[in-house]
C-alpha cells in the first residue's frame, strides 16, 4: 500500500472511516473504496468539498495520533480545523505571546514578517526571470526593474520602529501593499501561454489563476496553523494582522514568509509548463483542478531547501520557524529571522 502523508478529500458524496490501522475513503452510494491511507504515515487530512461525512472512529483516531483535519470551502477558504485536545501551548509561551503585543517584540516580529515576505517576492522573481535573460530579454529587464522597486520597500521597512505594534502596523501594511502591486505586475509578465491575467484579486476573484492562488493559500493555511499549534502558540493572537473575532491572525502573519516559495512558485510553474487550470461553468475550479493544486502544494512542502546551513524540507522549515517565533517571544532567543528561499 502506498504511503499517504496528506489525505485530500475533494469530492462530494464520500465518507471517511477507519478500517483496521488505516483511514478508508468510500463512495457513500455504492460503498466503493476509493482510497486508503495507513495511519502510521499520515500527517494531515484535508476536506475540501461539501457532502463529505466522517466517522467518529476516524476523528478519534486522528485526534489520538495528532493528525489534524482541515476543512476548506470550494474556493479554498479555511473554515475549521480539528486537533487533539492535548495539542495546546504551554502557559509560558502563550503568556509571552500576549505580553509581546504591547512591547517591542511585537514590532520586531511584525516587521520581520513583512521583510520576509518582500525578500521572498524578490527571490522568486529573480528565480523565475533568470531563465528568460537570453530568450526574453524584455521580460528579464522588466522584472529586474520590479526587483529594484521592491528592494526599496524592504529598505524602508527596516527603518520602521516603535514602542508597540499598534504604532507601526499601518505603516508596515502600507509598504507591504505598495510592494505587492509591483510584485503581481511582475508575475503577470512572467506568466506564459494564453492566460490574460487581470492581476491579483483576493475576495470574489473570477479568473482561474486568482482562484488557484486563493485555493493554494487555503491549503498552506492549514499547514501553518498546525505548525503554530505544535509550537505552543495561539493562532488567533497575531501581530501584523489585527485581531478580529474568528480570524487566526498569527496564521496570517506567519504564512507571509511562505506564500511565494510554496504556492506562488508552484502555480506559476504549473501554468508555464502548460498545466491547464479549469473552471466550472458557474465559475469555480473543477474538482480535478482543486485536487491537483492541493497535491502540488503539499508536494512542494516536501521539497528540500537551504535553511540555517543545511538542507531541510519546507514542512520542517515551517515548523522550525514557528518554534523560533515561540522562543523569541519567550525571550529565549535574541532575534527572530524570517525564512527566505533561495533563487
C-alpha positions as CSV (number, residue, x, y, z in Angstrom):
1,X,0.0,0.0,0.0
2,X,1.3,3.4,-1.0
3,X,2.5,5.8,1.7
4,X,0.0,8.7,2.0
5,X,1.1,11.7,4.1
6,X,-1.7,14.1,3.2
7,X,-5.2,12.7,2.5
8,X,-7.2,15.2,0.4
9,X,-10.9,14.7,0.1
10,X,-12.3,17.0,-2.6
11,X,-15.3,15.1,-3.9
12,X,-19.0,15.3,-2.9
13,X,-20.7,12.2,-1.6
14,X,-17.8,10.4,0.0
15,X,-17.2,9.0,3.5
16,X,-14.1,8.9,5.7
17,X,-13.9,6.0,8.1
18,X,-11.4,3.9,10.0
19,X,-10.6,0.4,8.9
20,X,-8.0,-1.5,11.0
21,X,-4.8,0.6,11.0
22,X,-5.8,2.9,8.1
23,X,-8.3,5.5,7.1
24,X,-10.6,4.5,4.3
25,X,-12.4,6.7,1.8
26,X,-15.6,5.2,0.3
27,X,-18.3,6.4,-2.0
28,X,-21.5,6.7,0.1
29,X,-24.0,5.5,-2.6
30,X,-22.0,2.4,-3.7
31,X,-19.7,1.8,-0.8
32,X,-16.9,1.6,-3.3
33,X,-13.4,2.0,-1.7
34,X,-11.7,5.0,-3.4
35,X,-8.5,5.3,-1.3
36,X,-6.8,4.0,1.8
37,X,-4.2,5.8,3.9
38,X,-2.2,3.9,6.6
39,X,-2.4,5.9,9.8
40,X,1.3,5.2,10.6
41,X,2.5,7.7,7.9
42,X,-0.5,10.1,7.8
43,X,0.3,13.7,8.7
44,X,-2.9,15.6,7.9
45,X,-6.4,15.2,6.4
46,X,-7.8,18.0,4.1
47,X,-11.5,18.1,3.4
48,X,-12.2,20.4,0.5
49,X,-15.7,19.6,-0.5
50,X,-19.3,19.6,0.7
51,X,-21.2,16.4,1.3
52,X,-18.3,14.6,3.0
53,X,-19.1,12.5,6.1
54,X,-16.7,11.4,8.8
55,X,-17.0,8.6,11.3
56,X,-16.4,9.2,15.0
57,X,-13.8,6.5,15.0
58,X,-11.8,8.2,12.2
59,X,-12.0,11.5,14.1
60,X,-10.9,10.0,17.4
61,X,-8.0,8.1,15.8
62,X,-6.7,11.2,14.1
63,X,-7.0,13.1,17.4
64,X,-5.2,10.5,19.4
65,X,-2.4,10.3,16.8
66,X,-2.1,14.1,16.5
67,X,-3.3,14.2,12.9
68,X,-5.2,17.4,12.2
69,X,-8.3,17.5,10.0
70,X,-8.6,20.8,8.0
71,X,-11.8,21.9,6.3
72,X,-11.7,24.2,3.2
73,X,-14.5,25.7,1.2
74,X,-14.7,25.1,-2.5
75,X,-12.7,28.3,-3.1
76,X,-10.0,27.3,-0.7
77,X,-11.1,29.4,2.3
78,X,-10.3,27.5,5.6
79,X,-13.3,27.5,7.9
80,X,-12.4,24.9,10.6
81,X,-9.7,22.6,11.9
82,X,-9.9,19.6,14.3
83,X,-6.9,19.0,16.6
84,X,-6.3,16.8,19.6
85,X,-7.3,18.5,22.8
86,X,-3.7,17.8,24.0
87,X,-2.1,20.0,21.4
88,X,-2.2,23.1,23.4
89,X,0.6,25.5,24.1
90,X,2.5,25.9,27.3
91,X,1.2,28.6,29.6
92,X,4.6,30.4,29.4
93,X,4.5,30.6,25.6
94,X,1.0,32.0,25.4
95,X,1.6,34.5,28.2
96,X,4.7,35.7,26.4
97,X,2.9,35.9,23.1
98,X,0.2,38.1,24.6
99,X,2.7,40.3,26.5
100,X,4.8,40.8,23.4
101,X,1.9,42.5,21.7
102,X,2.4,45.5,24.0
103,X,6.2,45.9,23.7
104,X,8.9,46.0,21.0
105,X,8.9,42.2,20.5
106,X,5.6,42.7,18.6
107,X,7.2,45.4,16.5
108,X,10.1,43.2,15.7
109,X,8.1,40.2,14.6
110,X,5.6,42.2,12.6
111,X,8.4,44.0,10.8
112,X,10.2,40.7,10.2
113,X,7.1,39.0,8.7
114,X,6.9,41.8,6.1
115,X,10.6,41.8,5.4
116,X,10.5,38.1,4.9
117,X,7.5,38.3,2.5
118,X,9.1,41.0,0.4
119,X,12.5,39.4,0.2
120,X,10.8,36.1,-0.9
121,X,9.0,38.1,-3.6
122,X,12.4,39.4,-4.8
123,X,14.0,36.0,-4.8
124,X,11.1,34.3,-6.5
125,X,11.1,36.9,-9.2
126,X,14.8,36.5,-9.7
127,X,14.4,32.7,-9.9
128,X,11.7,32.9,-12.5
129,X,13.4,35.6,-14.5
130,X,16.9,34.1,-14.7
131,X,15.8,31.6,-17.4
132,X,14.4,34.5,-19.5
133,X,17.6,36.6,-19.8
134,X,18.6,35.2,-23.2
135,X,15.2,34.1,-24.6
136,X,13.1,37.1,-23.5
137,X,15.4,40.0,-22.5
138,X,12.5,42.4,-22.3
139,X,10.7,40.3,-19.7
140,X,14.0,39.9,-17.8
141,X,14.7,43.6,-17.8
142,X,11.2,44.4,-16.7
143,X,11.4,42.0,-13.8
144,X,14.8,43.4,-12.7
145,X,13.3,46.8,-12.5
146,X,10.5,45.4,-10.3
147,X,13.0,43.8,-8.1
148,X,14.8,47.1,-7.5
149,X,11.5,48.7,-6.6
150,X,10.6,46.0,-4.1
151,X,14.1,46.2,-2.6
152,X,13.5,49.8,-2.0
153,X,10.4,48.9,0.1
154,X,12.5,46.4,2.0
155,X,14.9,49.2,3.0
156,X,12.1,51.4,4.1
157,X,10.6,48.6,6.3
158,X,14.0,48.2,8.0
159,X,13.7,51.8,9.3
160,X,10.2,51.3,10.8
161,X,10.2,51.2,14.6
162,X,8.0,52.0,17.6
163,X,7.2,51.1,21.2
164,X,4.4,48.6,20.2
165,X,3.0,47.1,17.1
166,X,-0.1,49.3,17.1
167,X,2.2,52.3,16.4
168,X,3.7,50.7,13.2
169,X,1.1,48.4,11.8
170,X,-0.5,50.8,9.3
171,X,3.0,51.9,8.1
172,X,4.1,48.3,7.6
173,X,0.9,47.3,5.8
174,X,1.1,50.3,3.6
175,X,4.6,49.4,2.4
176,X,3.6,45.8,2.0
177,X,0.7,46.9,-0.2
178,X,2.8,49.0,-2.4
179,X,5.4,46.2,-2.9
180,X,2.5,43.8,-3.7
181,X,1.4,46.0,-6.6
182,X,4.8,45.8,-8.1
183,X,5.2,42.0,-7.4
184,X,1.9,41.0,-9.0
185,X,2.6,43.1,-12.1
186,X,5.9,41.2,-12.4
187,X,4.1,37.9,-12.0
188,X,1.8,38.9,-14.8
189,X,4.9,39.5,-17.0
190,X,6.2,36.0,-16.2
191,X,3.0,34.1,-16.9
192,X,3.3,32.3,-20.3
193,X,0.6,31.0,-22.6
194,X,-2.7,32.5,-23.5
195,X,-3.6,33.5,-19.9
196,X,-4.9,37.1,-20.0
197,X,-4.4,37.6,-16.2
198,X,-6.0,40.8,-14.9
199,X,-3.8,41.0,-11.9
200,X,-4.1,39.9,-8.3
201,X,-7.6,39.8,-6.8
202,X,-8.5,38.1,-3.5
203,X,-12.1,38.0,-2.5
204,X,-14.6,37.3,-5.2
205,X,-11.9,36.5,-7.9
206,X,-13.5,35.3,-11.1
207,X,-10.4,34.3,-13.1
208,X,-8.9,30.9,-12.9
209,X,-5.4,31.9,-11.7
210,X,-6.6,34.1,-8.9
211,X,-8.9,31.3,-7.8
212,X,-6.0,28.9,-8.0
213,X,-3.8,31.2,-5.8
214,X,-6.6,31.5,-3.2
215,X,-7.1,27.8,-3.1
216,X,-3.4,27.1,-2.8
217,X,-3.1,29.6,0.1
218,X,-6.0,27.8,1.8
219,X,-4.2,24.5,1.6
220,X,-1.0,26.2,3.0
221,X,-3.0,28.0,5.7
222,X,-3.9,24.7,7.4
223,X,-0.2,23.6,7.5
224,X,0.8,27.0,9.1
225,X,-1.9,26.7,11.7
226,X,-0.7,23.2,12.6
227,X,2.9,24.4,13.0
228,X,1.9,27.2,15.3
229,X,-0.2,24.9,17.5
230,X,2.6,22.4,17.8
231,X,4.9,25.2,18.8
232,X,2.6,26.1,21.6
233,X,1.4,29.4,20.1
234,X,-2.1,30.8,19.9
235,X,-3.1,31.0,16.2
236,X,-5.6,33.8,16.9
237,X,-3.2,36.2,18.6
238,X,-1.2,37.9,15.8
239,X,1.0,41.0,15.4
240,X,1.0,42.3,11.9
241,X,-2.7,41.4,11.3
242,X,-5.1,42.9,13.8
243,X,-7.3,40.7,16.0
244,X,-10.8,40.1,14.8
245,X,-13.3,37.5,16.1
246,X,-12.8,34.2,14.4
247,X,-9.7,35.4,12.5
248,X,-6.5,33.4,13.2
249,X,-4.2,36.5,12.8
250,X,-1.0,34.7,13.7
251,X,-1.6,32.2,10.9
252,X,-2.0,35.1,8.5
253,X,1.3,36.6,9.9
254,X,3.5,33.5,9.6
255,X,2.1,32.4,6.2
256,X,3.5,35.6,4.7
257,X,7.0,34.0,4.8
258,X,5.9,31.0,2.8
259,X,3.3,32.1,0.2
260,X,5.8,32.8,-2.5
261,X,8.1,29.8,-2.1
262,X,5.2,27.3,-1.6
263,X,2.2,28.5,-3.5
264,X,3.2,31.2,-6.0
265,X,6.2,29.3,-7.3
266,X,4.2,26.1,-7.6
267,X,1.3,27.7,-9.5
268,X,3.4,29.9,-11.8
269,X,5.5,26.8,-12.6
270,X,2.3,24.8,-13.4
271,X,0.9,27.4,-15.8
272,X,4.3,28.0,-17.5
273,X,4.6,24.2,-18.1
274,X,1.2,24.1,-19.8
275,X,-0.8,22.6,-17.0
276,X,-4.5,23.6,-17.6
277,X,-6.3,25.1,-14.6
278,X,-10.0,24.5,-15.4
279,X,-13.2,26.3,-14.2
280,X,-16.7,25.0,-13.9
281,X,-19.4,26.7,-16.0
282,X,-20.6,28.6,-12.9
283,X,-17.1,29.9,-12.3
284,X,-15.4,27.8,-9.6
285,X,-12.4,25.5,-10.0
286,X,-13.4,22.0,-11.1
287,X,-12.7,19.1,-8.8
288,X,-9.7,17.8,-10.6
289,X,-8.0,21.2,-10.6
290,X,-8.7,21.7,-6.9
291,X,-7.3,18.3,-6.2
292,X,-4.2,18.9,-8.4
293,X,-3.5,22.2,-6.7
294,X,-3.7,20.7,-3.2
295,X,-1.4,17.8,-4.2
296,X,1.2,20.1,-5.8
297,X,1.3,22.5,-2.9
298,X,1.7,19.6,-0.4
299,X,4.4,18.1,-2.6
300,X,6.2,21.4,-2.6
301,X,6.2,21.3,1.2
302,X,8.2,18.1,1.0
303,X,10.9,19.8,-1.2
304,X,14.3,20.4,0.4
305,X,15.7,23.9,0.6
306,X,18.8,25.6,2.2
307,X,18.0,26.6,5.7
308,X,20.3,27.5,8.6
309,X,23.3,25.9,6.9
310,X,21.7,22.6,5.9
311,X,19.2,21.0,3.6
312,X,15.7,20.7,5.1
313,X,12.3,20.0,3.6
314,X,10.0,23.1,3.6
315,X,7.5,21.5,6.0
316,X,10.2,21.2,8.6
317,X,11.4,24.7,7.9
318,X,7.8,25.9,8.6
319,X,7.8,24.1,11.9
320,X,11.2,25.4,12.8
321,X,10.1,29.0,12.1
322,X,7.1,28.5,14.4
323,X,9.4,27.3,17.2
324,X,11.9,30.1,16.6
325,X,9.0,32.5,16.9
326,X,7.9,30.9,20.2
327,X,11.4,31.0,21.7
328,X,11.8,34.7,20.6
329,X,8.6,35.7,22.3
330,X,9.7,33.9,25.5
331,X,12.9,35.9,25.3
332,X,15.0,32.7,25.0
333,X,16.3,33.8,21.5
334,X,17.9,37.1,20.8
335,X,16.3,37.7,17.3
336,X,13.7,36.3,15.0
337,X,14.8,35.9,11.4
338,X,12.4,35.2,8.5
339,X,12.7,32.3,6.2
340,X,13.9,33.5,2.8
341,X,14.0,31.0,0.0
342,X,17.0,30.7,-2.4
343,X,16.9,31.7,-6.0
